[in-house]
Amino acid sequence: MPEKISGLIITFNEEKNIQEVLKCFDFCDEIIVVDSFSTDQTVQIARQNPKVKIDQHKFVDYTKQRNRALSLAENDWVFFLDGDERTTPELQNEIIETISAKNAKDAYYIRRIFFVGNKKIKFSGTQNDKNFRLFRKSKAKYAENKKVHETLAVNGTTGILKNKLFHYSFENFENFKKKMLYYGFLKGKELTEKGGKYSVVTHWSKVVFKFIKMYFLKLGFLDGINGLRISYLQGLYVHETYKTLKQKK
């Protein structure tokens, strides 16, 4: 008997993406959408898919939303996607084969190919990007101390899939800027709650190093103008993190 799998996604105002991303869960037995009370057509569009189960839950942070989705999944195997990620037929087939194998691991990393619009990003820190997206929920949970850039704690064996996800990380500069500012704000709150102390030296040295790391060490300059933009926005994320920490002290 084939293993069953739940597709999971957390949403807020994803009407532009929701139809396409739900298609990526076609091979799943159920789809759990945990929505943070979207004000657009996200929920209405999602409801048209017969596999979808919608849970509207107030957003506190990304970790709590993801763990909420995990708690609602009926199957042990789960496959998580973000609204800006897309599968390929090859990846879907690999997932089906992987969870059916007798020697299956408990959690699998999946690498991502980044795009700005339709332009592929090859460097700028994206070279080694991978995330846990496929795992047994009985063996893993998102660490509660992370508000952003969630960390999956796995109590078991891990592996990595061969095929990659397509990650349409941002449509344009302004959208990505808003995302980085929000992530920086959440990271600053996280540091505050952990008792972090603000230092102007740490603040600006980390901002400068982040840019240098992305643009030079991670070869962002080879991505042209997009590499410069990504490196700048990564530095902006760090700046917003420490600005938030400073305000909360």
C-alpha positions in Angstrom: 0.0 0.0 0.0 1.6 3.4 -1.0 2.5 5.9 1.7 0.1 8.8 2.1 1.4 12.4 2.3 0.0 15.7 3.3 0.9 19.0 1.5 1.2 22.0 3.8 1.4 25.7 3.2 1.0 28.8 5.3 -0.6 31.8 3.6 -1.4 35.5 3.8 -2.6 37.4 0.8 -1.3 34.9 -1.8 -4.0 35.2 -4.4 -1.4 35.6 -7.1 0.3 32.4 -6.2 -2.2 30.1 -4.5 -3.6 28.4 -7.6 -0.2 27.5 -9.0 1.2 26.4 -5.7 -1.8 24.2 -5.0 -1.1 22.4 -8.3 2.3 21.5 -7.0 0.5 19.4 -4.3 -1.5 17.4 -6.9 0.3 14.2 -5.8 -0.6 14.7 -2.1 -3.5 13.0 -0.5 -4.6 16.1 1.4 -3.6 19.8 1.4 -3.6 21.9 4.6 -3.7 25.6 4.2 -3.1 27.6 7.4 -4.1 31.2 6.5 -3.4 34.3 8.6 -6.8 35.9 7.8 -6.0 37.0 4.2 -7.8 40.1 3.0 -7.7 39.1 -0.7 -9.1 36.1 -2.5 -6.6 33.5 -1.2 -9.1 31.5 0.8 -11.8 31.7 -1.8 -9.5 30.4 -4.5 -8.0 27.7 -2.2 -11.5 26.4 -1.4 -12.1 25.5 -5.0 -9.6 22.7 -4.7 -11.3 19.5 -3.3 -8.2 18.3 -1.4 -7.8 21.6 0.5 -8.6 21.9 4.2 -8.4 25.5 5.4 -7.6 26.7 8.9 -7.5 30.4 9.7 -5.2 31.1 12.5 -3.9 34.5 13.8 -0.2 35.1 12.8 2.2 35.3 15.7 5.4 34.1 13.9 6.3 31.7 11.1 7.3 28.9 13.5 3.9 28.8 15.2 2.1 28.9 11.9 4.2 26.0 10.5 3.7 23.9 13.7 0.0 24.6 13.5 -0.1 23.2 10.0 1.9 20.1 11.2 -0.7 19.5 13.9 -3.5 19.4 11.4 -1.9 17.0 9.0 -3.5 13.5 9.0 -0.5 11.7 7.5 2.9 11.2 9.0 4.7 12.2 5.8 4.4 15.9 5.0 5.6 18.1 2.2 5.9 21.9 2.9 5.9 24.6 0.3 6.0 28.4 0.5 3.8 30.5 -1.8 6.7 31.4 -4.1 8.0 27.9 -4.6 7.2 25.5 -7.4 7.8 21.8 -7.9 8.7 20.0 -11.1 7.2 16.7 -12.3 10.6 15.1 -11.7 10.7 16.3 -8.1 7.1 15.1 -7.5 8.0 11.6 -8.8 11.2 11.5 -6.6 9.1 12.4 -3.5 6.6 9.6 -4.2 9.5 7.1 -4.8 11.4 8.3 -1.7 8.6 8.0 0.8 7.7 4.5 -0.5 11.3 3.2 -0.2 12.0 0.7 2.7 15.1 2.6 3.6 13.5 6.0 3.6 15.1 8.7 5.9 13.0 10.7 8.4 13.6 14.1 6.8 14.9 15.4 3.4 16.5 18.6 2.3 15.5 20.0 -1.0 17.7 22.4 -2.9 16.2 25.5 -4.5 16.9 27.4 -7.8 16.3 31.1 -7.3 14.6 33.4 -9.8 14.2 37.2 -9.9 11.1 37.4 -12.1 12.0 34.8 -14.7 15.8 35.4 -14.5 17.8 32.6 -12.7 20.1 33.7 -9.9 23.2 31.5 -9.8 25.2 33.1 -7.0 24.6 35.8 -4.3 24.5 33.2 -1.6 21.9 31.0 -3.3 24.5 28.3 -4.4 24.1 26.1 -1.3 20.6 27.0 -0.4 18.5 24.0 0.9 15.7 23.5 3.3 13.9 20.6 4.9 10.7 20.3 3.0 9.8 16.6 3.1 9.7 14.8 6.5 7.8 12.6 8.9 6.0 14.8 11.4 6.4 12.2 14.1 10.2 12.8 13.8 10.4 16.5 13.5 9.1 19.9 14.7 10.0 23.5 14.2 12.1 24.9 17.0 9.9 27.3 19.1 12.7 29.9 19.7 12.8 31.0 16.0 10.4 33.6 14.7 11.8 33.8 11.2 14.1 31.5 9.1 12.4 28.6 10.9 14.6 25.7 12.0 13.3 22.1 11.8 14.5 20.0 14.7 14.8 16.4 13.4 14.9 13.4 15.7 16.1 10.9 13.2 17.9 10.3 9.9 18.2 12.9 7.2 18.9 12.9 3.4 18.8 15.2 0.4 16.8 14.9 -2.8 18.3 15.1 -6.2 15.7 17.3 -7.9 15.2 21.0 -6.9 12.5 23.4 -6.2 12.0 26.6 -8.2 12.0 29.6 -5.9 10.5 32.7 -7.4 11.9 34.8 -4.5 10.6 38.1 -5.6 8.7 39.7 -8.5 10.4 43.0 -8.1 12.8 45.0 -5.9 10.1 46.7 -3.8 8.4 43.4 -2.9 11.7 41.9 -1.8 12.6 45.0 0.1 9.4 44.8 2.1 10.0 41.1 2.8 13.6 41.7 4.1 12.4 44.6 6.3 9.7 42.4 7.8 12.1 39.5 8.3 14.6 41.8 10.0 11.9 43.1 12.3 11.0 39.6 13.4 14.6 38.6 13.8 15.1 41.7 16.0 12.2 40.7 18.2 13.6 37.2 18.5 17.0 38.6 19.6 15.2 40.9 22.1 13.3 38.0 23.6 16.5 36.1 24.0 18.0 39.0 26.0 20.2 40.3 23.2 22.2 43.5 23.9 22.5 46.2 21.3 25.9 47.4 20.2 26.4 50.0 17.5 29.7 48.3 16.5 28.1 45.0 16.1 25.2 46.6 14.2 27.2 48.2 11.5 30.0 45.7 11.3 27.5 42.9 10.6 25.6 45.1 8.0 28.9 45.7 6.1 30.1 42.1 6.4 26.7 40.8 5.2 27.0 42.9 2.0 30.7 41.9 1.5 29.9 38.3 2.0 27.0 38.2 -0.5 28.5 40.4 -3.1 32.1 39.3 -3.1 32.5 36.0 -1.1 29.3 34.5 -2.5 30.0 35.9 -5.9 27.0 38.2 -6.1 28.8 40.4 -8.6 28.5 37.6 -11.2 24.7 38.0 -11.0 25.0 41.6 -12.3 22.5 44.2 -11.1 20.4 41.6 -9.4 23.4 40.4 -7.4 24.0 44.0 -6.2 20.4 44.3 -5.2 20.3 41.0 -3.4 23.5 41.9 -1.5 22.1 45.3 -0.5 18.8 43.8 0.7 20.6 41.2 2.7 22.5 44.0 4.4 19.2 45.9 4.9 17.8 42.8 6.6 20.6 42.9 9.1 20.2 46.6 9.6 16.5 46.2 10.4 17.3 43.4 12.8 19.6 45.6 14.9 17.5 48.7 14.6 14.6 46.7 16.1 16.8 45.4 18.8 18.0 48.9 19.6 14.4 50.2 19.9 13.3 47.3 22.2 16.2 47.6 24.7 
